[in-house]
Amino acid sequence: MSQQFEARRVEWIAREELAERMIPLIGRLYRELGIVTSIHGRRLLNISPVEILRTHRYTRKVGDEVLRPEKTYAVLEALETLRPGPASIDVARLVARFDARGGSYATDELVDFLREELAEVLTARESKPTDVVLYGFGRIGRLLARILIAHQGDGSGLRLRAIVVRRGSADDLKKRASLLRRDSVHGPFAGTIEIDEENDTILANGTLIQVIYANDPAAVDYTQYGISDAIVVDNTGRWRDEEGLGQHLRATGVSRVLLTAPGKGTIKNIVSGINSEDISPEDRILSAASCTTNAITPVLAAVDQAFGIRHGHVETVHSYTNDQNLIDNFHKGDRRGRSAALNMVITETGAAKAVAKALPQLAGRLSGSAIRVPTPDVSLAILNLQLERPTTKDEINAYLRQTSLTSPLRQQIDYVESPEVVSTDFVGSNRAGIVDGLATVAGEESVVLYVWYDNEFGYSCQVVRVLEKMADVHPTILPVREPVVLGAEAAVDAVEPAAV
């Protein structure tokens, strides 16, 4: 027994040492080449050796063998040798494909294999940096700042240059920086933050952010801060139509606007991964829709593609938000004046109707309602769907699991099977929605799906993906998609953005 214990301890130390050697490789690939490495969507960047090893074990949960760290290390070394252009690369999928070929990691065969798999990013591509301004600095604004700072890489993509707020107090800058540094839900900022009160700037992990105090969006001259051709992300929710949001376009130095709420009128509502291809260079104002719309639309798209949706009802169990009262007080909305911290509150949601803006084929087929509950973050969408053809729990779960791993929607959909998961387990998820496979109910032509989503961070990740598409700096996702097997009969293609 003691010999077995010692052998396991030595084995762990060896793996931990190998993970430590991966960290500088992962960092160089990102900073020098713009390559984001992951294992089934779990990013390897800026995590500890123990977290790297835990991520390797995740492959066990998705039906694969535990990914051996030495294989990951070999792939990382080969990537540094090849030096491809910016891309989001799933190491686990590359290893699985290489192993399926019976390849040898001890020869040049791996480099030749990667040269073939990564052919489309081996040609150098120039990328012009795009300035980003955050108009508003609330829950979503601060999370967008964290993500943009973490994604700064070599500075050739999106560059967070400024935030615009109304001055709230004499020590406003200190308070803004403190809210960025500490978050009751998402924890401390990963890095260092300094403020310069004389120049109204925040320096976060080397990113210099100008804080601009203004009440009128049209009156700001961004060029005086060296900002030009910027995308303004309006996360205030104050304006949702073209007239209101168009005020930003009258400011000097602004070229486009992205709203982090459902847009009204003719504004395109974009759900990344679904209708991103609808974005054109001529679009001056776009919307990233809502957190709930982003959570449910990819799952609905996948289900409709494979099984067909006749009609359905979406019930969202949503964490409370700042538009509710902390304790009972007047509110112009029904029921929302009652204490958010003490009550479940029945309210309305436009998410079901908003789905049709991204998936026109589902127009008129979905209804929706919502319940606000006393939790600060992470919500749950319950999709009660009537399908065009019968299915089983095992079949639809297998399909959605595979969709989350290898389809074009793998950045949007995650899948979990655990009898113990609860809402807090999904805080910080970078996916738009996570299908809870054990909760699925299926019978003949009806199915009930439970989809968790971090309505703050997961949604913010979707917003950044829309920003990357607008700026034409969204990294190529490799390896290329694989067919999603549906039942035992046939292999069907997962949803292509152009198909919906």
C-alpha positions as CSV (number, residue, x, y, z in Angstrom):
1,M,0.0,0.0,0.0
2,S,2.8,2.4,0.9
3,Q,4.5,1.7,-2.4
4,Q,1.3,2.4,-4.3
5,F,0.9,5.6,-2.4
6,E,4.4,6.7,-3.2
7,A,4.0,5.8,-6.9
8,R,0.9,7.9,-7.1
9,R,2.5,10.9,-5.4
10,V,5.5,10.7,-7.7
11,E,3.2,10.5,-10.7
12,W,1.3,13.6,-9.6
13,I,4.5,15.6,-9.0
14,A,5.7,14.7,-12.6
15,R,2.4,15.8,-14.1
16,E,2.3,19.0,-12.0
17,E,5.9,19.8,-13.2
18,L,4.8,19.2,-16.8
19,A,1.8,21.6,-16.4
20,E,4.2,24.2,-15.0
21,R,6.3,23.9,-18.2
22,M,3.1,24.4,-20.3
23,I,2.4,27.8,-18.8
24,P,5.1,29.9,-20.5
25,L,4.3,28.1,-23.8
26,I,0.6,28.9,-23.5
27,G,1.5,32.5,-22.7
28,R,3.8,33.0,-25.6
29,L,1.4,31.4,-28.1
30,Y,-1.2,34.0,-26.9
31,R,0.9,37.1,-26.5
32,E,3.1,36.6,-29.6
33,L,0.7,34.9,-32.0
34,G,-2.8,35.5,-30.7
35,I,-3.5,31.8,-30.2
36,V,-6.0,30.9,-27.5
37,T,-5.6,27.2,-26.5
38,S,-8.4,25.2,-24.8
39,I,-9.5,21.7,-23.9
40,H,-13.2,21.3,-25.0
41,G,-13.7,25.0,-24.6
42,R,-12.0,25.3,-21.3
43,R,-9.3,27.9,-21.8
44,L,-5.7,27.1,-20.7
45,L,-4.7,30.7,-20.5
46,N,-4.0,32.4,-17.1
47,I,-4.7,29.3,-15.0
48,S,-2.6,27.5,-12.4
49,P,-0.8,24.1,-13.0
50,V,-3.4,22.3,-10.8
51,E,-6.2,23.9,-12.9
52,I,-4.5,22.8,-16.1
53,L,-4.5,19.2,-14.8
54,R,-8.1,19.4,-13.7
55,T,-9.0,20.6,-17.2
56,H,-7.3,17.6,-18.7
57,R,-9.5,15.3,-16.6
58,Y,-12.6,17.0,-17.9
59,T,-12.3,14.9,-21.1
60,R,-13.4,12.0,-19.0
61,K,-16.8,13.6,-18.4
62,V,-17.4,14.0,-22.2
63,G,-16.7,10.3,-22.9
64,D,-13.1,10.5,-23.9
65,E,-10.1,9.1,-21.9
66,V,-8.3,11.4,-19.6
67,L,-6.1,13.6,-21.8
68,R,-2.5,13.0,-21.1
69,P,-0.5,16.2,-20.3
70,E,2.5,15.0,-22.3
71,K,0.3,15.0,-25.4
72,T,-0.9,18.5,-24.8
73,Y,2.7,19.6,-24.2
74,A,3.8,18.1,-27.5
75,V,1.0,19.9,-29.4
76,L,1.9,23.2,-27.7
77,E,5.6,22.8,-28.7
78,A,4.6,22.0,-32.3
79,L,2.3,25.0,-32.4
80,E,5.2,27.3,-31.4
81,T,7.3,25.7,-34.1
82,L,4.7,26.3,-36.8
83,R,3.8,29.8,-35.5
84,P,0.3,30.0,-37.1
85,G,-1.9,33.2,-37.1
86,P,-4.5,34.1,-34.5
87,A,-6.9,31.2,-33.8
88,S,-8.9,29.5,-31.0
89,I,-7.5,26.0,-30.9
90,D,-9.0,23.0,-29.1
91,V,-6.0,20.9,-28.1
92,A,-8.2,17.9,-27.0
93,R,-9.8,17.6,-30.5
94,L,-6.4,17.8,-32.2
95,V,-5.1,15.1,-29.9
96,A,-8.1,12.9,-30.6
97,R,-7.8,13.3,-34.3
98,F,-4.0,12.6,-34.3
99,D,-4.5,9.5,-32.1
100,A,-7.2,8.2,-34.4
101,R,-4.5,8.3,-37.2
102,G,-2.2,6.3,-35.0
103,G,0.4,9.1,-35.1
104,S,3.6,9.2,-33.2
105,Y,4.4,12.1,-30.9
106,A,8.1,11.3,-31.1
107,T,8.5,12.2,-34.8
108,D,7.8,15.1,-37.1
109,E,4.5,13.4,-37.9
110,L,2.7,15.7,-35.4
111,V,4.0,18.9,-37.0
112,D,3.0,17.6,-40.5
113,F,-0.5,16.8,-39.1
114,L,-0.9,20.2,-37.5
115,R,0.3,21.9,-40.7
116,E,-2.6,20.2,-42.5
117,E,-5.2,20.9,-39.7
118,L,-4.3,24.5,-39.3
119,A,-3.7,25.3,-43.0
120,E,-6.1,28.3,-43.1
121,V,-4.2,30.2,-40.3
122,L,-0.7,29.5,-41.5
123,T,-0.8,32.4,-43.9
124,A,0.0,35.6,-42.2
125,R,-2.9,38.0,-41.8
126,E,-2.6,41.6,-40.8
127,S,-5.1,42.7,-38.1
128,K,-5.8,46.3,-37.4
129,P,-6.5,47.1,-33.7
130,T,-10.0,48.4,-33.0
131,D,-10.6,50.9,-30.2
132,V,-13.5,50.1,-27.9
133,V,-15.3,52.5,-25.6
134,L,-17.6,51.3,-22.8
135,Y,-20.5,53.8,-22.3
136,G,-21.7,52.9,-18.8
137,F,-19.8,50.9,-16.2
138,G,-22.4,48.8,-14.4
139,R,-22.6,45.0,-14.1
140,I,-22.1,44.2,-17.8
141,G,-19.7,47.1,-18.4
142,R,-17.3,46.0,-15.7
143,L,-17.4,42.3,-16.9
144,L,-16.8,43.5,-20.5
145,A,-13.8,45.4,-19.2
146,R,-12.4,42.3,-17.4
147,I,-12.8,40.2,-20.5
148,L,-11.3,42.8,-22.9
149,I,-8.3,43.3,-20.6
150,A,-7.8,39.6,-20.4
151,H,-8.0,39.3,-24.2
152,Q,-5.6,42.1,-25.0
153,G,-2.9,39.7,-26.2
154,D,-0.5,41.5,-28.5
155,G,-2.8,44.5,-28.9
156,S,-3.7,43.7,-32.5
157,G,-7.4,43.0,-31.8
158,L,-9.9,44.8,-29.6
159,R,-8.4,47.6,-27.4
160,L,-10.4,48.9,-24.5
161,R,-9.5,52.6,-24.6
162,A,-12.1,54.4,-22.4
163,I,-15.2,54.2,-20.3
164,V,-17.8,57.0,-20.2
165,V,-19.8,57.6,-17.0
166,R,-21.6,60.4,-15.2
167,R,-19.6,61.6,-12.2
168,G,-21.2,60.2,-9.1
169,S,-19.0,61.7,-6.3
170,A,-15.8,63.6,-5.6
171,D,-13.9,60.2,-5.3
172,D,-15.7,58.7,-8.4
173,L,-12.5,57.4,-10.0
174,K,-11.5,55.5,-6.8
175,K,-15.0,54.0,-6.5
176,R,-15.1,52.9,-10.2
177,A,-11.7,51.3,-9.9
178,S,-12.7,49.5,-6.6
179,L,-15.8,48.1,-8.3
180,L,-13.6,46.8,-11.1
181,R,-11.1,45.3,-8.6
182,R,-13.7,43.5,-6.3
183,D,-16.9,41.8,-7.3
184,S,-19.2,40.0,-4.8
185,V,-20.3,37.5,-7.5
186,H,-17.3,37.0,-9.8
187,G,-14.5,37.5,-7.3
188,P,-11.4,39.7,-7.4
189,F,-9.9,41.1,-10.6
190,A,-7.1,38.9,-11.9
191,G,-4.2,41.3,-11.9
192,T,-3.2,44.8,-10.8
193,I,-5.1,48.1,-11.0
194,E,-3.7,51.6,-10.6
195,I,-5.4,54.9,-10.8
196,D,-4.2,58.4,-11.9
197,E,-6.6,60.9,-10.5
198,E,-4.9,63.8,-12.2
199,N,-5.5,62.4,-15.7
200,D,-8.6,60.3,-14.8
201,T,-7.1,57.0,-16.0
202,I,-7.2,53.4,-14.8
203,L,-4.2,51.2,-15.6
204,A,-5.3,47.5,-15.4
205,N,-2.7,44.8,-16.4
206,G,-1.0,47.2,-18.7
207,T,-4.2,48.5,-20.3
208,L,-4.6,52.2,-19.9
209,I,-8.3,53.2,-19.7
210,Q,-9.4,56.8,-20.0
211,V,-12.3,57.6,-17.7
212,I,-14.5,60.3,-19.4
213,Y,-17.2,62.1,-17.5
214,A,-20.1,63.2,-19.7
215,N,-23.9,63.5,-19.7
216,D,-24.4,63.9,-23.4
217,P,-23.2,61.0,-25.7
218,A,-22.9,63.3,-28.7
219,A,-20.7,65.9,-27.0
220,V,-17.7,63.7,-26.4
221,D,-14.6,64.2,-28.5
222,Y,-12.8,60.9,-28.3
223,T,-10.0,62.0,-30.7
224,Q,-8.6,64.3,-28.0
225,Y,-7.7,61.0,-26.1
226,G,-6.2,59.4,-29.2
227,I,-9.3,57.3,-29.9
228,S,-10.6,57.0,-33.4
229,D,-13.0,54.9,-35.5
230,A,-14.2,53.4,-32.2
231,I,-17.0,51.0,-31.4
232,V,-19.0,52.3,-28.5
233,V,-20.6,49.6,-26.4
234,D,-23.7,51.1,-24.7
235,N,-24.5,49.1,-21.6
236,T,-26.6,51.7,-19.9
237,G,-29.9,50.4,-21.4
238,R,-31.1,54.0,-21.5
239,W,-31.5,54.1,-25.3
240,R,-32.6,51.1,-27.4
241,D,-33.7,52.7,-30.7
242,E,-31.8,54.2,-33.6
243,E,-32.6,57.8,-32.6
244,G,-31.3,57.4,-29.1
245,L,-28.3,55.3,-29.9
246,G,-27.5,57.5,-32.9
247,Q,-26.3,60.2,-30.5
248,H,-23.1,58.2,-30.1
249,L,-22.5,58.4,-33.8
250,R,-22.5,62.2,-33.6
251,A,-19.5,62.1,-31.2
252,T,-16.1,62.7,-32.8
253,G,-14.1,59.5,-33.1
254,V,-17.0,57.0,-33.2
255,S,-17.9,54.7,-36.1
256,R,-20.2,52.1,-34.7
257,V,-22.4,51.3,-31.7
258,L,-23.3,48.0,-30.0
259,L,-26.2,47.8,-27.5
260,T,-26.1,45.3,-24.7
261,A,-29.9,44.9,-24.6
262,P,-32.6,44.0,-27.1
263,G,-32.8,46.7,-29.8
264,K,-36.0,48.2,-31.0
265,G,-37.3,49.0,-34.5
266,T,-35.1,47.9,-37.3
267,I,-31.9,47.4,-35.3
268,K,-30.4,44.0,-35.9
269,N,-30.4,41.8,-32.8
270,I,-27.3,39.6,-33.1
271,V,-26.8,36.3,-31.2
272,S,-23.2,35.2,-31.8
273,G,-22.9,31.9,-33.5
274,I,-26.4,32.1,-34.9
275,N,-26.8,35.2,-37.1
276,S,-23.3,36.7,-36.8
277,E,-23.1,36.5,-40.6
278,D,-25.8,39.1,-40.9
279,I,-23.4,41.8,-39.7
280,S,-22.2,43.9,-42.6
281,P,-19.6,46.7,-42.8
282,E,-22.5,49.2,-43.4
283,D,-24.2,48.4,-40.0
284,R,-23.7,51.4,-37.7
285,I,-25.9,50.3,-34.8
286,L,-26.3,46.7,-33.7
287,S,-27.8,45.0,-30.6
288,A,-26.3,41.9,-28.8
289,A,-29.9,41.0,-27.8
290,S,-30.5,39.8,-24.1
291,C,-28.8,37.3,-21.9
292,T,-31.8,35.0,-22.1
293,T,-32.1,35.3,-25.9
294,N,-28.4,34.4,-26.1
295,A,-28.8,31.4,-23.8
296,I,-31.8,29.8,-25.5
297,T,-31.4,30.6,-29.2
298,P,-28.4,28.3,-29.9
299,V,-30.1,25.4,-28.2
300,L,-33.3,26.0,-30.0
301,A,-31.4,26.3,-33.3
302,A,-29.7,23.0,-32.7
303,V,-33.0,21.2,-31.7
304,D,-34.9,22.7,-34.6
305,Q,-32.3,21.7,-37.1
306,A,-32.3,18.0,-36.0
307,F,-35.9,17.4,-34.7
308,G,-38.0,20.4,-35.9
309,I,-39.9,22.6,-33.4
310,R,-43.7,22.9,-33.9
311,H,-44.2,25.2,-30.9
312,G,-43.0,25.7,-27.4
313,H,-43.0,27.7,-24.2
314,V,-39.9,29.2,-22.5
315,E,-40.0,29.8,-18.8
316,T,-37.0,31.6,-17.3
317,V,-36.0,31.4,-13.7
318,H,-33.9,34.5,-13.6
319,S,-31.7,36.1,-10.9
320,Y,-32.8,39.5,-9.7
321,T,-31.3,42.6,-11.4
322,N,-30.7,46.2,-10.5
323,D,-34.0,47.3,-12.0
324,Q,-35.8,45.7,-9.1
325,N,-36.1,47.1,-5.6
326,L,-34.0,45.8,-2.7
327,I,-36.9,46.3,-0.4
328,D,-40.6,47.1,-1.1
329,N,-40.9,50.5,-2.8
330,F,-42.6,52.2,-5.7
331,H,-41.8,50.7,-9.2
332,K,-43.4,51.6,-12.5
333,G,-43.4,47.9,-13.4
334,D,-45.9,45.4,-12.1
335,R,-44.6,43.4,-9.1
336,R,-41.0,44.6,-9.5
337,G,-41.5,47.0,-6.7
338,R,-41.6,44.1,-4.2
339,S,-38.3,43.2,-2.5
340,A,-36.0,41.3,-4.9
341,A,-34.1,39.7,-2.0
342,L,-37.2,38.2,-0.4
343,N,-39.5,37.2,-3.1
344,M,-40.0,35.2,-6.3
345,V,-41.5,37.7,-8.7
346,I,-43.6,36.7,-11.7
347,T,-42.8,39.1,-14.6
348,E,-42.6,39.2,-18.3
349,T,-39.8,38.4,-20.8
350,G,-39.5,39.3,-24.4
351,A,-36.9,36.6,-25.0
352,A,-39.2,34.1,-26.7
353,K,-40.3,36.7,-29.2
354,A,-36.8,38.0,-29.6
355,V,-35.6,34.5,-30.7
356,A,-37.4,35.1,-34.0
357,K,-35.1,38.0,-34.8
358,A,-32.2,35.6,-34.9
359,L,-34.2,32.5,-36.0
360,P,-37.0,33.8,-38.3
361,Q,-38.3,30.2,-38.8
362,L,-39.5,30.1,-35.2
363,A,-41.5,33.3,-35.5
364,G,-44.9,32.8,-33.8
365,R,-44.0,29.4,-32.4
366,L,-42.7,30.3,-29.0
367,S,-44.3,31.9,-25.9
368,G,-42.5,32.9,-22.8
369,S,-42.7,34.1,-19.2
370,A,-40.3,34.7,-16.3
371,I,-39.8,34.4,-12.6
372,R,-37.3,36.6,-10.8
373,V,-35.7,34.8,-7.9
374,P,-33.5,35.9,-4.9
375,T,-30.1,34.9,-6.3
376,P,-27.6,37.4,-7.6
377,D,-26.4,35.6,-10.7
378,V,-27.0,32.5,-12.9
379,S,-30.4,31.8,-14.3
380,L,-32.3,28.8,-15.7
381,A,-34.4,28.5,-18.9
382,I,-36.9,25.7,-19.1
383,L,-37.7,24.9,-22.8
384,N,-41.0,22.9,-23.2
385,L,-41.0,22.0,-26.8
386,Q,-43.3,20.1,-29.2
387,L,-41.2,18.5,-31.9
388,E,-41.8,17.4,-35.5
389,R,-40.7,13.9,-34.8
390,P,-40.4,11.7,-31.8
391,T,-37.2,11.3,-29.8
392,T,-35.8,9.9,-26.6
393,K,-33.9,11.4,-23.7
394,D,-30.8,9.5,-24.6
395,E,-31.0,10.5,-28.3
396,I,-31.5,14.3,-27.8
397,N,-28.9,14.4,-24.9
398,A,-26.3,12.6,-27.1
399,Y,-27.0,15.1,-29.9
400,L,-26.7,18.2,-27.7
401,R,-23.6,16.8,-26.0
402,Q,-21.9,16.3,-29.3
403,T,-23.1,19.7,-30.5
404,S,-21.4,21.3,-27.5
405,L,-18.1,19.6,-28.4
406,T,-17.6,19.7,-32.1
407,S,-20.3,21.8,-33.9
408,P,-20.0,25.5,-34.9
409,L,-22.1,26.2,-31.8
410,R,-19.5,24.8,-29.4
411,Q,-18.6,28.3,-28.1
412,Q,-22.3,28.9,-27.3
413,I,-23.6,25.6,-26.0
414,D,-22.1,23.6,-23.1
415,Y,-23.5,20.3,-21.7
416,V,-23.3,18.8,-18.2
417,E,-24.4,15.6,-16.5
418,S,-24.2,15.6,-12.8
419,P,-26.7,14.9,-10.1
420,E,-25.2,17.5,-7.8
421,V,-24.8,20.7,-9.9
422,V,-26.6,23.9,-8.8
423,S,-26.7,27.4,-10.0
424,T,-23.5,28.7,-8.3
425,D,-21.5,26.0,-10.2
426,F,-22.1,28.0,-13.4
427,V,-20.8,31.4,-12.2
428,G,-18.1,32.4,-14.7
429,S,-19.2,30.0,-17.5
430,N,-18.1,31.5,-20.8
431,R,-20.9,29.7,-22.7
432,A,-24.2,31.3,-23.6
433,G,-26.1,28.3,-22.1
434,I,-25.4,24.9,-20.5
435,V,-27.8,22.0,-21.1
436,D,-28.4,20.0,-17.9
437,G,-28.7,16.5,-19.4
438,L,-29.9,14.7,-16.3
439,A,-32.9,17.1,-16.1
440,T,-34.0,16.4,-19.7
441,V,-37.6,15.0,-20.0
442,A,-38.6,13.4,-23.3
443,G,-41.7,11.6,-24.4
444,E,-42.8,10.9,-28.0
445,E,-42.8,14.3,-29.7
446,S,-42.3,16.5,-26.6
447,V,-39.2,17.4,-24.8
448,V,-38.3,19.6,-21.8
449,L,-34.8,21.0,-21.7
450,Y,-33.2,22.8,-18.8
451,V,-30.6,25.3,-19.8
452,W,-28.4,27.1,-17.2
453,Y,-26.7,30.4,-18.0
454,D,-24.6,32.9,-16.3
455,N,-26.7,35.9,-17.2
456,E,-23.8,38.3,-16.5
457,F,-20.5,36.7,-17.5
458,G,-21.8,34.2,-20.2
459,Y,-23.7,37.0,-21.8
460,S,-20.7,39.4,-21.7
461,C,-18.6,36.7,-23.5
462,Q,-21.3,36.7,-26.2
463,V,-21.1,40.5,-26.5
464,V,-17.3,40.3,-27.0
465,R,-17.8,37.7,-29.7
466,V,-20.1,40.1,-31.5
467,L,-17.6,42.9,-31.0
468,E,-14.9,40.7,-32.6
469,K,-17.1,40.0,-35.5
470,M,-17.8,43.7,-36.0
471,A,-14.1,44.5,-35.9
472,D,-13.2,41.4,-38.1
473,V,-10.9,40.1,-35.4
474,H,-12.8,37.0,-34.3
475,P,-10.2,34.2,-34.1
476,T,-10.7,31.2,-36.4
477,I,-12.0,28.2,-34.4
478,L,-9.9,25.1,-35.0
479,P,-10.0,22.2,-35.7
480,V,-12.8,22.5,-38.2
481,R,-16.2,21.2,-37.2
482,E,-17.1,17.6,-37.3
483,P,-20.5,16.0,-38.1
484,V,-22.9,15.6,-35.2
485,V,-24.2,12.0,-35.0
486,L,-28.0,11.9,-34.6
487,G,-29.1,8.5,-33.3
488,A,-27.8,5.4,-35.0
489,E,-29.2,6.3,-38.5
490,A,-27.2,9.1,-39.9
491,A,-24.7,11.9,-39.4
492,V,-26.2,15.4,-39.9
493,D,-24.4,18.7,-40.0
494,A,-24.7,20.9,-36.9
495,V,-26.3,24.3,-37.4
496,E,-24.3,26.5,-39.7
497,P,-24.8,30.2,-39.0
498,A,-25.7,30.8,-42.7
499,A,-28.4,28.2,-42.5
500,V,-30.4,30.1,-39.9
